[in-house]
Amino acid sequence: MTGRLAGYVTWLGDRRTVLLGLVALVAVGLVPSLSRGADWLGSWKMALDAGTFSLTLIGPVAAGIACATYVRLATSGVEPLLRTGPRPWWPWLRPALSIWGLAAVAMSAITLGVTTSAALAGAVPYYDTLWVLVPALCVLAAQVAVGVLLGGLGRRVWLAPVAAAATFSLGVLGAIGAMPEIFRTGGLGVTYAGETYDATTLGLQTGATLGVAAGLLLLSNRTVVGRTAISRVVISLLVLLGAVCYVVLGNGIHDRYRAVSDPELVCRGDAVRVCMARETTRPLDDLVERMERQASALRELGLELPPRYVDYLAGSDDERQGGVMLLVEETLASTVSDETAARVLTTPAQCAAYRSDIAPPEASFDTRRLLARWLLFRAGLLQPRVDDFDREWLESGLEEQRSWVTTTYEQLRSCDLDALRLPAGV
Amino acid sequence: MSSRLAVARAWGVPRTLLLALLLAGMAQFVATSYVGMPSFEAEIPALDLVPPAAALVLAAPLVDQTPDLTLRAGRPLGQVLLLRYVATHTAGAIVVASLALSGWSFERSLVVVLFLAGSAVAAAGLGAWHWVPMMAGSYVWLLRSQHLDDLDDADVPVAAAAAALVAAGVIYVCAGLYRTHRTRCPRGG
C-alpha cells in the first residue's frame, strides 16, 4: 500500500481489515438493493435507484464503524497532540473521510453492478442521471458524521451498534414523516418510465445533509474542528445552508422524481405497432409477438386496429391510439403473459375514463374481460372449463359471436363505454 | 462497591438492563403504530423493529472489553462466558415480556431469543463487530415479516427458541474458550 493511502486508513486497520470491511459493506448493501428482487433489470434509472438505496444499510454500518474508530481515536491520548498542529481539524477528520470513502466505494461498486446488469438485460442507460450519486454521497457523509459524533463524545466501544441503529432510525423517522426525508436514497419502487429525478428536491437534500454532516463533525470535537477561522467559516456556511434547505424541504410537497415533458418512445411491430417508454422496453418484443398472434382474430372480422398502442406510463393521452396499461412488474419483466397481451388488445383507445377519478362503468370491465377471453380462445390459448360462465358462448361459433365482438370493439374504439353490454346468455 | 457489581459494570450489564427497560417501554409506547419503510410494499408494525433493536443494543455483555483481566479471572472461563450469555438473555427477557404484554403472543415474542442467539453466534465469530451481520439479517427478517400470510407463521415454537438458546450458548462459550486457549498458547501448544 502506498504511504499516502496507508495514512488515510491507519485508523481503520491493516490492509486485510480494510478489504474485509469493504466486502462486509458491499454484502450488507446488497440486501436493500436486492430487497425487491432484481426487478430493476427492466429500467436503468430504477437500477441506479436500487444502487443508491444500498445506503439504507451501508450508511448505518459506516456510522457504526466510524463510532468504533473515533472511540479509539478519542481514547488514544493523541488529542493534545492534534491541537498543536496548524490544521488540527485535518487529522481529526481524516479517519471519517477514510470511512466515508470506503463506504462510497462499496455503494459505487453495487451501483455499477446493478446498472451494468440492467444495461446487459436490455435497459437503455441514462448516464446523464448519474448526478444522483452526489446527493447520495452527501447523505452518506451525514450518516458517517452521526457515528463520528457518538464515538467522539461517547467514547465507549459499545456505542458502535447504537450509532448504527440510530442512523437507521433517522431513515425511519423520515419515512414516517417525523422529519424531512433527508436520509433517503432511492428505494422508490417506480419504473421511471417517462420520468426522471427531480434536481430541486435532490439539491435541497444535498444542502441539508451537508449541513447536518458539518454540524455533527463540529460537535464531535469543537476545540479541534473549530480551532481555525477558516474551518469555523466553512462549517458555519454549510450549517446555515443546511438549515435553509431543511426548512424548505419540510414545507410543501417535494417529490424525488418528476415527469419528463416529452418522453421518448420506442416502437416495435408492423402488423401490431406497440410503443413503450424508452426507459422500459424489456417486454416490448414479447408483447408485440403475443399481440400479433391474437390480433388475427380481430382482422378476420374486418376490424381495424389502432395505428399504435402506447404505454400509459409514457404520459400519452391521445384517444386515437391504443393503450398499453401494464402493471409495474409486467413493465419490468422480460416477458408478458398471453392474458396481458389480450388485455392490451382490448384497449384500442386511450379513453379518458380509464384514468379518471371516477371509475368506468362496471360493464366495461366485464365486456373487456370477455373480449380478451374470446381473443385467447380464438388463438388457441384458452380452453374454457366446464364450469366457466362463458364456456357456452365461447364455443358457440364465430357467426354467433361476430355481431357482439364487432359492436363491442367499435364501442371500445370510440370510448362509448356506457353502451357496452355482455352478450345475451352470458 | 462489591467485586461482583464491579464485574457486572465492566461487562456493561447494568447499562444493558437499562437499555432493555427503555426498549421495553418504547415497545409499549409504539404498540399500535405502523411505520412505512422505503421499498416496503406496506407499512409494518413498529413492534417489528423491536427484536432487531434488541439484537443490536443488548448484546454488549457478550463482547469482552477487558480480555487481559479475563485471562486472570478467578472463576473457570466457561462459567464467565456463560454468565455473560445469561446476562444478555436476561435483558432480552425484559423485552420478551414487554412484547407479550403489548399484544404479541408469547410465542411470537420469543423471536427476541432467536435474535439474541444470532448475536451470540455473531459475537463468537466477529467479536465487537457482531452487529454488522445482525443488521443485514434484521433487514431480511423485516422483509420476510411483511409477506407473512398468517400471523401464526410469526410464532416461534418454545422448543425451537430453547434449542436456539442452548445451541448459540454452546457455540459462544466454545468459541470463547478456543480463543482464550489460542491467546495463552499462540502456537497451538
Interface residues (C-beta under 8 A of the other chain):
Chain A: A24 A27 V28 V31 P32 S35 R36 F53 T56 L57 P60 V61 G64 A68 V157 W158 A160 P161 V162 A164 A165 F168 G171 V172 A175 I176 R184 G186 G187 L188 G189
Chain B: G12 R15 V35 G36 M37 P38 S39 E41 L49 A53 L56 V57 A59 A60 V63 Q65 A128 W129 H130 W131 V132 P133 M134 M135 A136 Y139 V140 L143
